[in-house]
């Protein structure tokens, strides 16, 4: 959420920067400034009346000590009138505050100066790439055929138990899944991330804190009776650990890693590009989250990008890193790097991670601040997160890229976790 002081002081700058996200903020900002002006005028008047009431209250005490009871009574009646006027003004502020918040939360985060303009995925910039594209035969199978051939993931059984997009992992497929999760968590621990295992349901305040609400409620599964939401990513519960918290500067950066199943309705998704593991309603993901000092958050972002890159390299998967253009960025992000791996049988790139800096946008919603020793003022932290990694498309790429006549070769780094070298 953008700070009202920033909107007030840099109106034209905000409008210009949000055009990079293809968002026209002009009308919303005019509404915000009009509401802000009304609120400030009422507050000034309220403060003035309160000061006058305080002055008269002191005067009453003086008059009573001097024995001027009649004058004291007249003054007391004035305070009653002032109290009523203050009450009326206070009742006006509440609805204005609600309207002001409603308008402010409609504004996306400002994109970082390095974010390119653009409308969609075709306008993203390739930052770098690595690995060698595997050479497979014309008879190479896509992962949705491989999983049937080796009976490691069952989509039909998932439909029976729940519905489409909820696969059942079996045998070596289940062990591969568990191996990847544990490997990613272990690598995160080696990189200095502290593991947490959060709830997979969150309340409305948590959804608001990280920006899923009110922007993406239609994409989340909602347990309406208790008003809980199934997490779309571990980012939500982990970042909200620091909601309404004031940290000390020497605690920063905070580095957390978490595994959770993730749930997304993916309403409207269809077509060959979402076949098999390419898009699911339930999937596993390991997430890294940082709470950083504003002066060092982009150093943190670079470190997170390097960490995710190292995971993909260790799995032997060809990859590329993209800087997202304004039109392809999330509502909350200031700068996002996407990772894609090459899918040999599908002959296309699959997104497996997004690593983002949200600067103070989430922190302002979360009211997460820090202060240095001796400082009276608090400052908003910067929040960052990234997938390290999302499993479905990683599994798809491993299956397709490593298929041989004997079976599917397991990446060497995973063998100590799986206990087997080949799926056959």
MARFISE-422280 format. One line per field, with one value per residue (C-alpha): residue number from 0; residue in three letters; x, z, y. Coordinates in Angstrom, 1 decimal, padded with zeros to 4 digits, always signed. Layout:
N
num [NUM/...]
residu [ALA/...]
xx [X/...]
zz [Z/...]
yy [Y/...]
This chain:
424
num [0/1/2/3/4/5/6/7/8/9/10/11/12/13/14/15/16/17/18/19/20/21/22/23/24/25/26/27/28/29/30/31/32/33/34/35/36/37/38/39/40/41/42/43/44/45/46/47/48/49/50/51/52/53/54/55/56/57/58/59/60/61/62/63/64/65/66/67/68/69/70/71/72/73/74/75/76/77/78/79/80/81/82/83/84/85/86/87/88/89/90/91/92/93/94/95/96/97/98/99/100/101/102/103/104/105/106/107/108/109/110/111/112/113/114/115/116/117/118/119/120/121/122/123/124/125/126/127/128/129/130/131/132/133/134/135/136/137/138/139/140/141/142/143/144/145/146/147/148/149/150/151/152/153/154/155/156/157/158/159/160/161/162/163/164/165/166/167/168/169/170/171/172/173/174/175/176/177/178/179/180/181/182/183/184/185/186/187/188/189/190/191/192/193/194/195/196/197/198/199/200/201/202/203/204/205/206/207/208/209/210/211/212/213/214/215/216/217/218/219/220/221/222/223/224/225/226/227/228/229/230/231/232/233/234/235/236/237/238/239/240/241/242/243/244/245/246/247/248/249/250/251/252/253/254/255/256/257/258/259/260/261/262/263/264/265/266/267/268/269/270/271/272/273/274/275/276/277/278/279/280/281/282/283/284/285/286/287/288/289/290/291/292/293/294/295/296/297/298/299/300/301/302/303/304/305/306/307/308/309/310/311/312/313/314/315/316/317/318/319/320/321/322/323/324/325/326/327/328/329/330/331/332/333/334/335/336/337/338/339/340/341/342/343/344/345/346/347/348/349/350/351/352/353/354/355/356/357/358/359/360/361/362/363/364/365/366/367/368/369/370/371/372/373/374/375/376/377/378/379/380/381/382/383/384/385/386/387/388/389/390/391/392/393/394/395/396/397/398/399/400/401/402/403/404/405/406/407/408/409/410/411/412/413/414/415/416/417/418/419/420/421/422/423]
residu [UNK/UNK/UNK/UNK/UNK/UNK/UNK/UNK/UNK/UNK/UNK/UNK/UNK/UNK/UNK/UNK/UNK/UNK/UNK/UNK/UNK/UNK/UNK/UNK/UNK/UNK/UNK/UNK/UNK/UNK/UNK/UNK/UNK/UNK/UNK/UNK/UNK/UNK/UNK/UNK/UNK/UNK/UNK/UNK/UNK/UNK/UNK/UNK/UNK/UNK/UNK/UNK/UNK/UNK/UNK/UNK/UNK/UNK/UNK/UNK/UNK/UNK/UNK/UNK/UNK/UNK/UNK/UNK/UNK/UNK/UNK/UNK/UNK/UNK/UNK/UNK/UNK/UNK/UNK/UNK/UNK/UNK/UNK/UNK/UNK/UNK/UNK/UNK/UNK/UNK/UNK/UNK/UNK/UNK/UNK/UNK/UNK/UNK/UNK/UNK/UNK/UNK/UNK/UNK/UNK/UNK/UNK/UNK/UNK/UNK/UNK/UNK/UNK/UNK/UNK/UNK/UNK/UNK/UNK/UNK/UNK/UNK/UNK/UNK/UNK/UNK/UNK/UNK/UNK/UNK/UNK/UNK/UNK/UNK/UNK/UNK/UNK/UNK/UNK/UNK/UNK/UNK/UNK/UNK/UNK/UNK/UNK/UNK/UNK/UNK/UNK/UNK/UNK/UNK/UNK/UNK/UNK/UNK/UNK/UNK/UNK/UNK/UNK/UNK/UNK/UNK/UNK/UNK/UNK/UNK/UNK/UNK/UNK/UNK/UNK/UNK/UNK/UNK/UNK/UNK/UNK/UNK/UNK/UNK/UNK/UNK/UNK/UNK/UNK/UNK/UNK/UNK/UNK/UNK/UNK/UNK/UNK/UNK/UNK/UNK/UNK/UNK/UNK/UNK/UNK/UNK/UNK/UNK/UNK/UNK/UNK/UNK/UNK/UNK/UNK/UNK/UNK/UNK/UNK/UNK/UNK/UNK/UNK/UNK/UNK/UNK/UNK/UNK/UNK/UNK/UNK/UNK/UNK/UNK/UNK/UNK/UNK/UNK/UNK/UNK/UNK/UNK/UNK/UNK/UNK/UNK/UNK/UNK/UNK/UNK/UNK/UNK/UNK/UNK/UNK/UNK/UNK/UNK/UNK/UNK/UNK/UNK/UNK/UNK/UNK/UNK/UNK/UNK/UNK/UNK/UNK/UNK/UNK/UNK/UNK/UNK/UNK/UNK/UNK/UNK/UNK/UNK/UNK/UNK/UNK/UNK/UNK/UNK/UNK/UNK/UNK/UNK/UNK/UNK/UNK/UNK/UNK/UNK/UNK/UNK/UNK/UNK/UNK/UNK/UNK/UNK/UNK/UNK/UNK/UNK/UNK/UNK/UNK/UNK/UNK/UNK/UNK/UNK/UNK/UNK/UNK/UNK/UNK/UNK/UNK/UNK/UNK/UNK/UNK/UNK/UNK/UNK/UNK/UNK/UNK/UNK/UNK/UNK/UNK/UNK/UNK/UNK/UNK/UNK/UNK/UNK/UNK/UNK/UNK/UNK/UNK/UNK/UNK/UNK/UNK/UNK/UNK/UNK/UNK/UNK/UNK/UNK/UNK/UNK/UNK/UNK/UNK/UNK/UNK/UNK/UNK/UNK/UNK/UNK/UNK/UNK/UNK/UNK/UNK/UNK/UNK/UNK/UNK/UNK/UNK/UNK/UNK/UNK/UNK/UNK/UNK/UNK/UNK/UNK/UNK/UNK/UNK/UNK/UNK/UNK/UNK/UNK/UNK/UNK/UNK/UNK/UNK/UNK/UNK/UNK/UNK/UNK/UNK/UNK/UNK/UNK/UNK/UNK/UNK/UNK/UNK/UNK/UNK/UNK]
xx [+000.0/+001.4/+001.9/-000.5/+002.4/+004.0/+000.7/+000.3/+003.9/+004.6/+001.2/+002.6/+005.5/+003.2/+000.9/+003.9/+005.4/+002.2/+001.8/+004.7/+002.3/-000.4/-002.4/-004.1/-004.0/-005.2/-008.8/-008.0/-005.4/-007.7/-010.3/-007.6/-006.3/-009.9/-010.7/-007.3/-008.0/-011.5/-010.0/-007.2/-009.6/-011.9/-008.9/-007.6/-011.0/-011.2/-007.8/-008.7/-011.9/-010.1/-007.5/-010.2/-012.0/-008.7/-008.2/-011.7/-011.3/-008.3/-010.2/-013.0/-010.6/-009.2/-012.8/-013.8/-010.8/-011.7/-015.3/-016.8/-019.2/-021.6/-018.8/-017.5/-020.9/-021.1/-017.7/-018.7/-021.7/-019.3/-017.3/-020.5/-021.2/-017.6/-017.7/-020.8/-019.2/-016.1/-018.2/-020.0/-016.7/-015.2/-018.2/-017.5/-013.8/-014.6/-016.4/-013.8/-011.0/-012.8/-013.3/-009.6/-008.3/-010.6/-009.1/-005.5/-005.5/-006.6/-003.2/-000.6/+003.0/+005.3/+007.7/+011.4/+013.2/+014.8/+011.4/+010.8/+007.6/+005.5/+002.1/+002.8/+005.2/+006.5/+007.9/+010.0/+013.7/+016.0/+018.7/+020.8/+020.5/+022.4/+022.7/+022.5/+019.2/+018.9/+018.7/+015.8/+014.5/+011.3/+009.7/+010.3/+007.2/+005.7/+005.5/+001.8/+002.6/+005.7/+003.8/+001.3/+004.1/+005.9/+002.7/+004.1/+001.4/-002.3/-004.6/-007.7/-007.5/-007.1/-010.3/-012.0/-010.9/-011.2/-011.4/-009.2/-005.9/-005.4/-003.0/-002.0/+001.7/+002.6/+005.6/+008.8/+006.7/+005.9/+009.5/+010.8/+008.4/+009.6/+013.2/+012.8/+011.1/+013.8/+016.7/+015.3/+014.9/+018.4/+019.9/+018.0/+019.3/+022.9/+022.2/+021.3/+017.5/+015.6/+012.9/+009.3/+006.3/+003.3/-000.5/-001.9/-005.0/-004.9/-007.3/-008.5/-005.9/-003.1/-004.5/-004.7/-001.2/+000.6/-001.8/-003.8/-006.9/-008.8/-007.0/-007.0/-009.9/-011.4/-008.2/-008.1/-010.0/-012.2/-013.5/-016.5/-017.8/-014.7/-013.6/-010.2/-008.3/-006.2/-002.7/-001.8/+001.9/+003.8/+004.6/+001.3/+001.7/+005.4/+005.5/+002.5/+004.6/+006.0/+002.6/+002.3/+005.9/+008.6/+012.0/+015.4/+017.8/+020.3/+017.7/+017.7/+017.8/+015.5/+015.6/+012.9/+012.2/+009.0/+007.5/+003.7/+001.2/-000.3/-003.9/-005.0/-008.4/-006.8/-010.2/-010.4/-007.2/-007.5/-005.7/-002.6/-000.3/-001.9/-001.9/-000.5/+001.7/+001.8/-001.0/-002.6/-005.0/-002.9/+000.9/+004.0/+006.4/+009.3/+009.4/+012.1/+011.1/+013.2/+012.6/+015.3/+016.6/+015.5/+019.1/+020.0/+016.9/+018.2/+021.3/+019.0/+017.1/+020.3/+021.3/+017.9/+018.1/+021.5/+020.2/+017.3/+019.7/+022.0/+019.1/+018.2/+021.9/+022.3/+019.3/+021.0/+018.1/+018.6/+017.1/+016.7/+016.1/+013.7/+013.1/+009.4/+008.0/+005.4/+002.5/+003.5/+004.2/+002.1/+000.0/+002.4/+005.8/+008.4/+010.7/+010.4/+012.7/+011.1/+013.0/+012.0/+013.3/+013.3/+010.8/+012.4/+009.3/+007.0/+009.7/+009.0/+010.0/+008.1/+008.0/+009.2/+010.0/+009.3/+011.6/+010.4/+011.1/+008.0/+009.9/+007.7/+004.4/+003.5/+005.2/+002.8/-000.2/+001.5/+002.6/+006.0/+008.7/+012.1/+014.2/+017.8/+019.0/+018.3/+015.8/+012.3/+011.0/+010.2/+010.8/+009.0/+011.0/+011.2/+009.8/+011.0/+010.1/+010.7/+009.9/+012.8/+011.2/+007.7/+007.7/+005.2/+007.0/+010.4/+009.2/+007.8/+011.2/+013.2/+010.9/+011.1/+014.7/+016.1/+014.1/+016.1/+015.4/+016.1/+013.9/+014.1/+017.4/+017.2/+019.5/+022.6/+021.9/+018.6/+019.8/+020.8/+017.2/+015.3/+017.4/+017.3/+019.0/+016.3/+012.5/+011.6]
zz [+000.0/-001.0/+001.8/+001.9/+002.4/-000.9/-002.8/-001.4/-002.2/-005.5/-007.3/-010.8/-010.2/-009.1/-012.0/-014.4/-012.8/-012.7/-016.4/-016.7/-015.2/-017.7/-014.8/-015.1/-011.5/-012.3/-011.2/-008.1/-006.9/-007.3/-005.2/-002.6/-002.4/-002.1/+000.7/+002.4/+002.2/+003.8/+006.5/+007.3/+007.4/+009.9/+011.9/+012.1/+013.2/+015.8/+017.2/+017.4/+019.3/+021.6/+022.4/+023.1/+025.4/+027.2/+027.7/+029.1/+031.4/+033.0/+033.3/+035.1/+037.7/+038.2/+038.5/+041.0/+043.2/+043.0/+044.0/+040.7/+040.5/+038.0/+035.5/+036.0/+035.2/+032.0/+031.0/+031.7/+029.4/+026.7/+027.1/+026.7/+023.4/+022.3/+023.2/+021.1/+018.2/+018.5/+018.5/+015.3/+013.6/+014.8/+013.4/+010.0/+010.0/+010.3/+006.9/+005.2/+006.6/+005.2/+001.8/+001.8/+002.5/-000.2/-002.8/-001.7/-001.8/-005.4/-006.4/-007.4/-006.1/-008.0/-010.4/-009.8/-012.3/-014.0/-014.9/-018.7/-020.1/-021.8/-021.9/-021.4/-021.4/-024.9/-023.5/-020.7/-020.8/-020.7/-018.1/-018.6/-019.4/-018.5/-019.2/-022.4/-024.1/-024.0/-027.3/-027.3/-030.0/-032.0/-029.9/-026.6/-024.5/-022.7/-018.9/-018.9/-020.9/-018.9/-015.6/-017.0/-018.4/-015.1/-012.9/-010.7/-010.7/-011.1/-012.3/-012.7/-009.0/-008.0/-009.9/-008.1/-004.7/-005.2/-008.8/-011.8/-010.8/-007.6/-008.6/-006.5/-006.4/-006.1/-005.5/-006.9/-007.9/-004.3/-003.2/-005.9/-004.6/-001.1/-002.2/-004.0/-001.0/+001.4/-000.9/-001.4/+002.4/+003.1/+000.5/+002.1/+005.5/+004.2/+002.8/+006.2/+006.0/+009.2/+008.5/+009.6/+009.0/+009.0/+008.9/+005.4/+006.1/+006.9/+008.0/+006.1/+007.8/+006.5/+003.0/+003.1/+004.6/+001.6/-001.0/-002.0/-000.6/-002.0/-005.3/-005.8/-003.6/-006.7/-007.1/-003.6/-002.0/+000.7/+003.8/+004.2/+007.5/+009.4/+006.8/+006.3/+003.0/+001.8/+001.2/-002.5/-001.4/+001.9/+001.3/+002.9/+006.4/+006.6/+005.8/+008.2/+011.1/+011.1/+010.9/+013.6/+014.7/+015.4/+014.8/+015.7/+012.9/+014.0/+013.4/+009.7/+007.3/+008.6/+006.3/+006.4/+004.3/+004.4/+002.6/+002.2/-000.2/-002.2/-003.4/-006.4/-008.2/-011.5/-012.7/-016.5/-017.2/-020.1/-023.2/-023.9/-022.0/-018.7/-019.4/-016.9/-014.2/-016.0/-013.9/-010.8/-008.1/-005.4/-005.6/-003.4/-003.2/-001.0/-000.5/+000.7/+002.5/+003.6/+005.8/+004.8/+005.6/+002.8/+002.1/+001.3/-000.1/-003.7/-002.5/-000.8/-004.1/-006.0/-003.3/-003.6/-007.4/-007.1/-004.6/-006.9/-009.9/-007.9/-007.2/-010.9/-011.9/-009.4/-010.9/-014.4/-016.0/-018.8/-017.6/-018.3/-016.0/-017.1/-015.7/-015.9/-017.8/-016.1/-017.8/-016.6/-013.0/-010.0/-008.2/-005.2/-006.8/-007.4/-009.3/-010.3/-011.9/-013.3/-013.8/-016.6/-017.3/-020.7/-021.3/-023.9/-025.0/-025.0/-026.6/-024.5/-021.4/-018.2/-015.3/-012.1/-009.8/-009.3/-007.0/-006.1/-004.0/-002.8/-001.1/+001.6/-000.2/+001.9/+005.0/+005.0/+005.0/+007.6/+009.8/+009.9/+011.0/+012.5/+014.3/+015.1/+018.6/+020.0/+017.3/+018.2/+014.7/+013.1/+009.4/+007.2/+006.3/+002.8/+002.1/-000.5/-001.5/-004.1/-005.1/-004.2/-005.9/-007.1/-007.8/-010.6/-013.6/-012.1/-012.0/-015.6/-016.8/-014.9/-016.3/-019.9/-020.1/-018.4/-020.2/-021.7/-023.1/-019.7/-017.8/-016.3/-014.8/-011.4/-011.0/-009.0/-006.2/-005.5/-005.4/-001.6/-001.0/-003.3/-002.7/-006.4/-009.6/-012.2/-012.5/-014.5]
yy [+000.0/+003.4/+005.9/+008.8/+011.2/+009.9/+010.3/+013.8/+014.9/+013.1/+012.8/+013.3/+011.0/+008.2/+008.6/+008.5/+005.4/+003.4/+003.9/+001.5/-001.1/+000.1/+001.5/+004.9/+006.3/+009.8/+009.4/+007.3/+009.8/+012.7/+010.9/+010.1/+013.7/+015.1/+012.7/+013.4/+017.2/+016.7/+014.5/+016.9/+019.9/+018.0/+017.0/+020.6/+021.8/+018.9/+019.7/+023.4/+022.6/+020.2/+022.8/+025.3/+022.8/+022.1/+025.8/+026.3/+023.3/+024.9/+028.2/+026.4/+025.2/+028.7/+030.2/+027.6/+028.3/+032.0/+031.2/+032.4/+029.5/+031.2/+032.0/+028.5/+027.0/+029.2/+027.9/+024.3/+024.6/+025.8/+022.6/+020.5/+022.3/+021.8/+018.0/+017.6/+019.4/+017.3/+014.1/+015.1/+015.8/+012.5/+010.7/+012.2/+011.1/+007.3/+007.0/+009.2/+007.0/+003.9/+005.6/+006.7/+003.2/+001.7/+004.1/+003.7/-000.1/+000.1/+001.6/-001.0/-000.8/+001.5/-000.3/+000.0/+002.3/-000.7/-002.2/-002.1/-000.9/-003.5/-005.2/-008.9/-011.9/-011.1/-007.8/-009.3/-009.0/-012.0/-011.2/-014.3/-018.0/-021.2/-024.9/-026.9/-027.7/-031.5/-033.4/-035.8/-038.1/-037.4/-040.2/-038.4/-038.3/-035.3/-035.7/-036.5/-039.6/-040.5/-040.4/-043.0/-045.1/-045.4/-045.1/-042.3/-039.7/-040.4/-037.6/-039.8/-040.9/-037.2/-036.4/-039.3/-038.0/-034.3/-033.0/-031.9/-030.3/-032.4/-035.2/-038.2/-038.9/-042.6/-044.8/-043.2/-040.1/-039.5/-040.1/-037.7/-035.1/-035.5/-035.5/-032.2/-030.6/-031.8/-030.9/-027.3/-026.9/-028.2/-025.9/-023.0/-023.8/-023.9/-020.4/-019.1/-019.3/-020.2/-022.8/-022.3/-024.5/-022.2/-022.9/-023.5/-021.5/-017.7/-015.1/-012.0/-009.7/-011.9/-011.9/-008.1/-007.8/-009.3/-007.9/-011.0/-009.2/-007.4/-008.0/-011.8/-013.2/-014.9/-017.0/-018.3/-021.1/-019.6/-021.5/-019.3/-020.6/-019.5/-016.9/-018.5/-018.7/-021.7/-020.3/-019.6/-019.5/-019.7/-016.0/-015.1/-016.7/-016.3/-012.6/-012.0/-013.4/-009.8/-008.0/-005.3/-005.9/-003.3/-004.8/-003.4/-002.6/-005.2/-008.0/-007.3/-009.0/-011.7/-014.8/-017.5/-020.6/-022.6/-025.5/-025.6/-027.1/-024.2/-023.8/-021.8/-021.9/-020.8/-019.8/-019.5/-021.5/-023.9/-025.3/-027.4/-025.1/-026.1/-029.8/-032.3/-030.7/-027.4/-025.9/-027.4/-026.4/-027.9/-028.1/-028.1/-025.2/-024.1/-020.3/-018.0/-014.7/-011.8/-008.8/-006.3/-002.9/-000.4/+000.5/-003.2/-004.8/-004.9/-006.6/-009.1/-009.5/-010.3/-012.9/-014.5/-014.7/-016.3/-018.8/-019.9/-020.0/-022.3/-024.7/-025.0/-025.4/-028.2/-030.1/-029.8/-028.0/-025.4/-022.1/-018.5/-015.5/-012.7/-009.2/-008.8/-005.8/-003.5/-005.2/-008.7/-007.8/-008.5/-005.8/-005.7/-006.1/-003.3/-005.6/-009.3/-011.8/-015.0/-018.2/-020.6/-024.1/-025.8/-028.6/-030.9/-032.8/-029.8/-027.7/-024.6/-022.7/-023.3/-020.8/-022.3/-019.3/-015.6/-013.6/-010.2/-007.1/-005.4/-002.5/-001.0/-001.8/-004.9/-003.5/-000.5/-002.9/-005.1/-002.2/-003.9/-001.4/-001.1/+001.5/+002.0/+002.3/+005.7/+006.6/+007.6/+007.3/+004.0/+003.1/+000.7/-002.4/-003.9/-007.3/-009.8/-013.4/-016.0/-019.6/-021.9/-023.8/-024.6/-028.3/-029.2/-027.8/-028.7/-032.3/-032.0/-030.8/-033.5/-036.2/-034.9/-033.9/-037.0/-039.7/-042.6/-046.0/-047.5/-045.0/-041.5/-040.6/-038.8/-035.7/-036.8/-034.3/-035.9/-039.6/-039.4/-038.2/-040.6/-043.7/-044.6/-043.3/-044.2/-044.3/-047.4]
